[in-house]
Amino acid sequence: MNRRVLASLRPGPARLRRAGSRLATAVAVATVLIGLVVPLSAAAADDATVGIAAAPAQHGQPDGRTRFSLIVSPGQQVSDALLVRNTGSTDQTFDVYATDAYTTADGAFALLDTGSAPRDAGTWVALQGSSGTTTISLAAGAQALVPFTVTVPVDATPGDHAGGIVVSVSSPLGQVEVDRRLATRLYVRVKGTVTPALVVRSVSVSQPLGGNPFTAPTTITAVVENTGDVALTAHAEANVHTWFGLPVGSATSDEVAELLPGATRTLTFPVGSVGRVGYLAPSLRLTPAADAEAYAFTLPAVDGRGTAPAVPWLLLTVVVVIAAGLRVLLVARRRRAGAVPGTGAAKARATAGERR
């Protein structure tokens, strides 16, 4: 009995000029979809005759875009097209459909799986004049243009509505039916008053308990959230200070990948070896940015701060153990001193005997 398995692929656009001999590369640049079951390398190695390529197109040819970014007004309808090519060596039937994007638990861009119905931008798309899934059959090496329209509801909220156009093809792989899916991101940017906002929810710093009692590798952890209605990236700078604002460790920076509206992501920044000086104050500065082709505004930097103890736990434990041992020795010494005749209670008993 055959089982149906979904092979999920990595994000990114595939270029149409890649042939079947470079199928692994063409497949590897797909948008990540949830539910990885068959490893990409295994699928490509065992069945190298099936391949998909897709890209935004104009006039029947790829136009260099890596995603669809449509700037529209509420109630407006716009048209675009996706060029799909069969890069495999056999005839294939492809399903093409639109769906919504969402953010995974770790903040990554993803698309709804096949069994989940879209509720936002995915429902605004009509492929070849009809909603839902459209099917195209292509001979090996053939390509077809799939036109579509996006009709924005009159009550659509301003800002970014993210989704994707998915091309899917199923083929047997031994006793398993593999569903390969390639997706191109779709951003429907509705005009109006937008409120872009990126906030730092928390900033903390941590050091391992063991190891060197005086210094330790230190990591800053921050939770950031896109509370606005526009997809944002950011440049992040992390620092840590101690008593009197003195900097410690190594300042570090990184680029924060795109966060969709409502997305939350946890960021980590190693800042090198920092002394266990009793007190640390981590800080994070984010400089957010929107898609420059869609928005002209500049956003101010956002700061987040925290505090944390930096206790030399190993050294403190040794000190506590030594102190406890000294106390035990002192108590034992006092007890022995009280038990010697002529001292303490023994001396008192001897004096009472003399009085008799």
C-alpha positions as CSV (number, residue, x, y, z in Angstrom):
1,M,0.0,0.0,0.0
2,N,1.5,3.3,-1.1
3,R,2.0,6.1,1.5
4,R,1.9,9.8,0.5
5,V,4.8,11.8,1.8
6,L,5.5,15.5,1.5
7,A,9.0,16.5,0.6
8,S,9.5,20.0,1.9
9,L,12.2,22.2,0.3
10,R,14.4,25.2,1.3
11,P,13.4,28.8,0.7
12,G,14.3,30.8,-2.4
13,P,13.5,31.2,-6.1
14,A,14.5,28.6,-8.8
15,R,15.9,29.9,-12.1
16,L,14.2,28.5,-15.1
17,R,17.4,27.9,-17.1
18,R,18.4,25.0,-14.8
19,A,18.1,21.7,-16.5
20,G,17.4,18.2,-15.1
21,S,21.1,17.6,-14.6
22,R,21.0,20.4,-11.9
23,L,17.7,19.2,-10.3
24,A,19.1,19.1,-6.8
25,T,20.0,22.8,-7.0
26,A,16.7,23.8,-8.5
27,V,14.8,22.0,-5.9
28,A,16.9,23.2,-3.0
29,V,15.9,26.8,-3.5
30,A,12.2,26.3,-2.9
31,T,10.4,28.0,-0.1
32,V,10.3,26.0,3.1
33,L,7.0,24.3,3.7
34,I,6.0,22.6,7.0
35,G,6.3,18.8,7.6
36,L,9.7,17.6,6.3
37,V,9.4,13.8,5.9
38,V,11.8,12.8,3.0
39,P,15.3,14.4,3.1
40,L,16.0,16.5,0.1
41,S,19.3,14.8,-0.7
42,A,17.6,11.4,-0.7
43,A,14.7,12.5,-2.9
44,A,17.1,14.0,-5.4
45,A,19.5,11.1,-5.5
46,D,16.8,8.3,-5.8
47,D,14.6,10.0,-8.4
48,A,16.6,12.5,-10.5
49,T,14.0,12.6,-13.3
50,V,11.5,14.9,-11.6
51,G,12.1,18.6,-11.4
52,I,10.2,21.9,-11.0
53,A,11.3,25.4,-11.8
54,A,9.1,28.5,-11.4
55,A,9.6,32.3,-11.4
56,P,7.7,35.5,-11.8
57,A,7.4,36.4,-15.5
58,Q,6.5,39.1,-18.0
59,H,6.0,38.6,-21.7
60,G,6.4,34.8,-21.3
61,Q,9.9,35.1,-19.8
62,P,11.4,35.4,-16.3
63,D,11.9,39.0,-15.4
64,G,14.5,38.8,-12.7
65,R,12.1,39.1,-9.8
66,T,12.6,36.7,-6.9
67,R,9.1,37.3,-5.4
68,F,5.8,38.9,-6.2
69,S,5.5,42.3,-4.5
70,L,2.2,44.0,-5.4
71,I,1.3,47.5,-4.2
72,V,-2.5,47.8,-4.4
73,S,-5.4,49.8,-3.1
74,P,-8.5,48.3,-1.3
75,G,-10.9,47.0,-4.0
76,Q,-8.3,47.0,-6.7
77,Q,-7.5,44.0,-9.0
78,V,-4.0,43.5,-10.5
79,S,-2.6,40.8,-12.8
80,D,0.7,39.0,-12.9
81,A,2.0,35.6,-14.1
82,L,4.2,32.7,-13.0
83,L,6.3,30.8,-15.5
84,V,6.4,27.0,-14.7
85,R,8.9,24.6,-16.3
86,N,9.2,20.9,-16.2
87,T,13.0,20.4,-15.6
88,G,12.7,16.7,-15.3
89,S,13.1,14.0,-18.0
90,T,9.5,12.7,-18.0
91,D,6.1,14.3,-18.6
92,Q,4.5,15.6,-15.5
93,T,1.2,17.1,-14.3
94,F,1.6,20.1,-11.9
95,D,-0.9,21.6,-9.5
96,V,-0.6,25.3,-9.0
97,Y,-2.4,27.1,-6.1
98,A,-2.1,30.1,-3.8
99,T,-2.0,30.0,0.0
100,D,-1.2,32.1,3.0
101,A,2.1,32.6,4.7
102,Y,2.7,32.4,8.4
103,T,5.6,32.6,10.8
104,T,7.0,29.4,12.5
105,A,7.8,29.1,16.2
106,D,11.4,30.2,15.5
107,G,10.3,33.2,13.4
108,A,10.9,31.7,9.9
109,F,8.7,32.4,6.9
110,A,6.5,29.4,5.9
111,L,3.4,28.6,3.9
112,L,0.3,26.7,5.1
113,D,0.4,23.0,4.3
114,T,-1.8,21.5,1.7
115,G,-4.6,20.6,4.1
116,S,-5.0,24.1,5.5
117,A,-7.3,26.6,3.9
118,P,-6.0,30.2,3.4
119,R,-7.9,33.0,4.9
120,D,-6.0,36.1,3.8
121,A,-3.9,36.9,0.7
122,G,-4.2,33.3,-0.6
123,T,-8.0,33.7,-1.0
124,W,-7.5,36.9,-3.1
125,V,-5.7,35.0,-5.9
126,A,-7.4,33.6,-9.0
127,L,-5.2,31.4,-11.2
128,Q,-6.1,31.3,-14.9
129,G,-9.4,32.9,-14.1
130,S,-10.5,30.6,-11.3
131,S,-9.9,30.3,-7.6
132,G,-8.5,27.2,-6.0
133,T,-6.0,24.8,-7.7
134,T,-5.2,24.9,-11.4
135,T,-3.6,21.9,-13.2
136,I,-1.1,22.0,-16.1
137,S,0.5,19.1,-17.9
138,L,4.0,19.6,-19.3
139,A,6.3,17.4,-21.4
140,A,9.9,17.1,-20.3
141,G,11.6,20.5,-20.7
142,A,8.4,22.3,-21.6
143,Q,7.1,25.4,-19.9
144,A,3.8,27.2,-19.4
145,L,2.8,30.6,-18.3
146,V,0.2,30.6,-15.5
147,P,-1.5,34.0,-15.4
148,F,-3.3,35.1,-12.2
149,T,-5.2,38.0,-10.7
150,V,-5.2,39.4,-7.2
151,T,-8.5,41.0,-6.2
152,V,-8.1,43.0,-2.9
153,P,-11.3,43.3,-0.8
154,V,-12.6,46.8,-0.3
155,D,-12.2,46.3,3.5
156,A,-8.6,45.0,3.4
157,T,-6.5,46.4,6.1
158,P,-3.4,48.5,5.1
159,G,0.0,46.9,5.3
160,D,1.6,43.6,4.1
161,H,-0.4,40.5,3.5
162,A,1.9,37.6,2.8
163,G,1.3,34.4,0.9
164,G,2.8,32.3,-1.8
165,I,2.1,30.7,-5.2
166,V,2.9,26.9,-5.0
167,V,3.7,24.5,-7.7
168,S,3.3,20.8,-6.7
169,V,4.1,17.6,-8.5
170,S,3.6,14.0,-7.2
171,S,5.7,11.0,-8.2
172,P,6.4,7.5,-6.8
173,L,9.6,6.8,-5.0
174,G,9.7,3.1,-4.3
175,Q,6.7,2.4,-2.0
176,V,6.3,6.1,-1.2
177,E,4.4,8.8,-3.1
178,V,6.5,12.0,-2.9
179,D,4.9,15.4,-3.3
180,R,7.5,18.0,-4.3
181,R,6.5,21.6,-3.8
182,L,8.2,24.8,-5.0
183,A,6.9,28.2,-3.8
184,T,7.3,31.8,-4.8
185,R,6.6,34.4,-2.1
186,L,3.7,36.7,-2.6
187,Y,3.4,40.1,-0.8
188,V,0.2,42.0,-1.3
189,R,0.9,45.5,0.1
190,V,-2.3,47.3,0.6
191,K,-2.1,51.1,0.5
192,G,-3.2,53.2,3.4
193,T,-2.0,54.4,6.8
194,V,0.4,51.8,8.1
195,T,1.9,51.4,11.6
196,P,5.3,49.6,11.3
197,A,6.7,48.7,14.7
198,L,9.4,46.4,16.0
199,V,9.7,45.9,19.7
200,V,12.2,44.2,22.0
201,R,10.2,42.1,24.4
202,S,13.1,41.0,26.6
203,V,16.9,41.0,26.9
204,S,18.8,38.6,29.1
205,V,22.4,37.4,29.5
206,S,23.6,33.9,30.6
207,Q,26.8,32.2,31.7
208,P,27.4,28.5,32.3
209,L,27.6,27.5,36.0
210,G,30.7,25.4,35.7
211,G,34.1,26.1,34.2
212,N,36.4,28.9,35.0
213,P,35.3,30.5,38.3
214,F,36.4,34.0,37.3
215,T,35.3,34.3,33.6
216,A,32.9,32.5,31.3
217,P,31.6,32.5,27.8
218,T,28.6,34.8,27.8
219,T,25.5,34.9,25.6
220,I,22.9,37.6,25.2
221,T,19.3,36.4,24.4
222,A,16.6,38.7,23.2
223,V,13.0,38.3,22.1
224,V,11.7,40.7,19.4
225,E,8.3,41.0,17.9
226,N,6.8,42.7,14.9
227,T,3.7,44.4,16.4
228,G,3.0,46.4,13.3
229,D,1.4,45.7,9.9
230,V,4.5,45.8,7.7
231,A,7.1,43.1,7.2
232,L,10.4,44.3,8.6
233,T,14.0,43.3,8.7
234,A,16.5,44.9,11.2
235,H,20.2,45.5,11.9
236,A,20.9,44.4,15.5
237,E,23.7,45.5,17.8
238,A,24.2,43.7,21.2
239,N,26.4,44.8,24.1
240,V,26.9,44.0,27.7
241,H,28.0,46.4,30.5
242,T,28.8,46.0,34.2
243,W,29.3,48.2,37.3
244,F,29.4,52.0,36.5
245,G,28.5,51.3,32.9
246,L,31.8,49.8,32.0
247,P,31.7,47.7,28.8
248,V,32.7,44.0,29.0
249,G,32.9,41.3,26.5
250,S,32.8,41.9,22.7
251,A,30.1,44.0,21.1
252,T,28.4,42.0,18.3
253,S,26.0,42.8,15.4
254,D,23.9,40.8,13.1
255,E,21.2,41.1,10.5
256,V,17.7,40.0,11.5
257,A,15.8,38.2,8.8
258,E,12.4,39.4,7.8
259,L,9.6,39.2,10.4
260,L,6.0,39.2,9.2
261,P,3.4,41.3,11.1
262,G,2.7,39.5,14.3
263,A,5.9,37.4,14.2
264,T,8.1,36.8,17.3
265,R,11.7,35.6,17.1
266,T,14.4,34.8,19.7
267,L,17.8,36.1,18.9
268,T,21.1,35.0,20.4
269,F,24.4,36.9,20.4
270,P,27.7,35.4,21.8
271,V,29.7,38.2,23.3
272,G,32.9,36.3,24.3
273,S,34.4,35.7,27.7
274,V,33.1,38.0,30.5
275,G,34.2,38.1,34.1
276,R,31.9,36.9,36.8
277,V,31.8,40.3,38.4
278,G,28.4,40.0,40.2
279,Y,26.3,42.2,37.8
280,L,25.8,42.4,34.1
281,A,23.5,44.7,32.0
282,P,22.9,43.4,28.4
283,S,21.5,45.7,25.8
284,L,20.1,45.4,22.3
285,R,19.6,48.0,19.6
286,L,17.5,47.3,16.5
287,T,17.4,49.4,13.4
288,P,14.3,48.2,11.5
289,A,13.7,48.6,7.8
290,A,10.9,47.8,5.4
291,D,11.1,46.8,1.8
292,A,12.7,49.9,0.1
293,E,10.8,49.2,-3.2
294,A,7.4,49.4,-1.4
295,Y,8.0,51.9,1.4
296,A,9.9,55.2,1.6
297,F,9.8,55.8,5.4
298,T,12.8,55.4,7.8
299,L,12.2,53.9,11.2
300,P,14.0,54.9,14.4
301,A,16.1,52.5,16.3
302,V,14.6,50.5,19.1
303,D,16.4,49.7,22.3
304,G,16.0,46.9,24.9
305,R,17.9,46.4,28.2
306,G,18.1,43.9,31.0
307,T,20.0,43.0,34.1
308,A,21.4,39.7,35.5
309,P,23.7,38.5,38.2
310,A,27.1,37.2,37.2
311,V,28.0,35.2,40.3
312,P,31.2,33.0,40.4
313,W,29.1,30.1,41.4
314,L,31.9,27.5,41.6
315,L,34.1,29.8,43.7
316,L,31.1,30.7,45.9
317,T,30.3,27.0,46.3
318,V,33.9,26.3,47.4
319,V,33.8,29.2,49.9
320,V,30.5,27.9,51.3
321,V,31.9,24.4,51.6
322,I,35.0,25.6,53.3
323,A,33.0,27.8,55.7
324,A,30.7,24.9,56.5
325,G,33.7,22.7,57.2
326,L,35.3,25.3,59.5
327,R,32.1,25.6,61.4
328,V,31.9,21.8,61.9
329,L,35.5,21.7,63.1
330,L,34.8,24.6,65.5
331,V,31.7,23.0,67.0
332,A,33.5,19.7,67.4
333,R,36.5,21.4,69.1
334,R,34.2,23.2,71.6
335,R,32.5,19.9,72.4
336,R,35.8,18.2,73.0
337,A,36.9,21.1,75.2
338,G,33.8,20.8,77.3
339,A,34.3,17.1,77.9
340,V,37.9,17.5,79.4
341,P,38.0,17.2,83.3
342,G,38.6,20.6,84.9
343,T,37.0,22.5,82.1
344,G,33.4,23.5,81.5
345,A,30.7,21.2,82.9
346,A,33.3,18.6,84.2
347,K,34.9,21.3,86.3
348,A,31.5,22.3,87.7
349,R,30.7,18.7,88.7
350,A,34.1,18.4,90.4
351,T,33.4,21.6,92.5
352,A,30.0,20.3,93.5
353,G,31.6,17.0,94.7
354,E,34.1,18.9,96.9
355,R,31.3,20.8,98.7
356,R,29.8,17.5,99.8
